[in-house]
Amino acid sequence: MTASEIAELLEGQFGAAITSKNLTALDPFVTVEPARLVEVCTFLRDHLRLKFELLNDLTGVDYLEPDAKKAPKAGFEPHLEVAYHLSSFTFPGRRFTLKLNLPRWKNDTPGELPEVPSVAGVWRTADWHEREAFDLVGIYFTGHPDLRRILLADDWVGHPMRKDFEYPLEYHGIRCR
């Protein structure tokens, strides 16, 4: 099944919840409405013609041009993206990517993390990946069974993979930069 056929199947099943697609990218993808994520992921895992049984990776990306002079030419509005890279055991070599676009802050309130439903109930591997994206990028996965920091200390403030993150001069008496 080609990327085009997968996208066509998803569009037929979920209509407007598939908000965009790029099937000529190195990793062909569709962009999904966050509210329908778990439903789309379950469909991708369980549909007999798809069988995406493995979530290889989930990552958060911060699209922000911090330089005010370059921002107008960046070609995008500031936002966060979550990318889900999927594979099939049933159909070896079959891979596909889902993406979500999120605001940088929930309700445009700085410090309020954007929310997306957890897919840890669909693919167990999402547990660790969602915790990493929460910890480093600041994306809150609602319904996650144990959403807490995984790489940084519990008392660390902020999310260091955000492009506007300001590293502290020191942490617990240790110079950081």
N, C-alpha and C positions, 0 to 999 in steps of 0.2 A: 504494500500500500504506500503510495507516494505522499509527500507532505501536502500536496494539493488535495488529494482524496481525504486525508485526515481532516484538514481544515474544512472541506466541504461537508463532511459528516458532522463536525462540531457546529458549523453554522446552521445546518439543517435541524439539529437537535436543540440548540440554544439560542439561535437567532441573534438578537441585538446584544446578548451577553458577550458575544465575540466582537470586540470593538475595533480591532484592526488585525492585520496579518502581514507578514513578510515571508514569502515562501522561497525567495531566491537568496536569502541570507545563508551564511555558512551553517548556522543552526536555524533552520526554518522554524517560525514561531507564529502563534496567534496571541493576541492580547485579550485578556478576559476581564470582565467586570468583577471586582473583588467579592461582591455579595454572592456570586454564583460559583466561586472557586471550588468549594468542596464538592458540589454537584458535578462540575465539569471534570474534576480529578477522579471522582468515583467512576464516572462514565468512561474515562480514558483507561482506567485500570480494569474495569469489568467487561466492557464491550467485547464480544467474541472476535471481532475483526481488528481490534486494537491491542488489547492486553498489555498495557504499559504497567508492568508489575513492579518496576523499580524507579524510585526517585534517586537519580545519581547525585544530584546536587541542587541546592537552593541557595541563591545568593541575593543580597541586597545591594543596590547601586544608588549612589547619590548623584543626581544630575543637577549640579549647581556650578555656575561659573562665579567664583568668589571675587574676581576682578571686575569692578563696576564698569570699567571702560570696555572690557571684552564681552560682557553679558549680552548687550543688544545683538551681537554677531554670533552668539553661541548656537542659535538655531533651535533652541528648546526653552520651554518655561521650566523653572526649577521644580523638580519633583523627585520622588524616590521610585525605584523600580524593583520588583522582585522577579527573579527568573527561576523557573523550575525546569530542570533538564531530566527528561524521562527516557527510559529504555524498556525494551520488551525481552523477556526470556523466551516466550513462546515463539516470537518472530525475530530470530537473531539478526542484529544489525539495524533494527528499527529504532530510530531515535526521534524525539520531538521535543520542542520547548514551548512552555507557557510563560507568559509575562503578565504582570500586573503593574499598573501605574497608580501611584499613591501621592497624595499631597505630602510635602515635607513635614508638615505639622497638622495634627488633627484640628479641624475648625480654624485653621490659620492662627493658632495660638502657640507661639514659640514655647518649646518645652513639652507640649502635649504630643505624645507619640502617635503616629498614624496607626490604624488598626486594620488587620486582615485576618480572616479565619485561618485557624491552624489546619494543616492537612496531616498531622501526626496520626490521626485515626484512619487515614487512607493508606499512607506509607509510613511505617515505623521509623524509617531513616530520617523523616522530617524532624523528629524530636531534636536531634543534635543540631541540624542545620538551622532550624528556626531559632534555637537558643543563641547560636552564633550571630545570626542576623539581628536579633534583638540586642545582643550585647554590643556589637561593633557598629551597627548602622542605626539602631533605634527604631525598629519596627516592632509593634506589639502584636503578637499572634493570639487572638482571642480563642479560648477553648483549649489552649495548649496544656498538657497534663502537668508540666513542671517548668514554667517559663521563669528562668532566673539566669543570671550571668553564668557563663561557662568558661570564658577565657580571662576576664578581668576580675579583680577583687570586688567583693560585694559593696564596698564603700567607694568605688571609683565613680566619679561624676562625669556624665556625658558619654558620647558614643564616638570613638576615635576615627571611624571611617567616614564620618560626615565631613564634608569639605570645609565647613565653617567651624569645625572643632578647634578649640584653642588648648593646646597641651599645657598642663600646669608646669610651673617652673620646678616644682619638686613635689614628691609624693611620699609621705611618711618620712621626711628628712632625707630622701634620696633625690638628688638632682636629676631631672628628666631631660633637660636639654642644655 
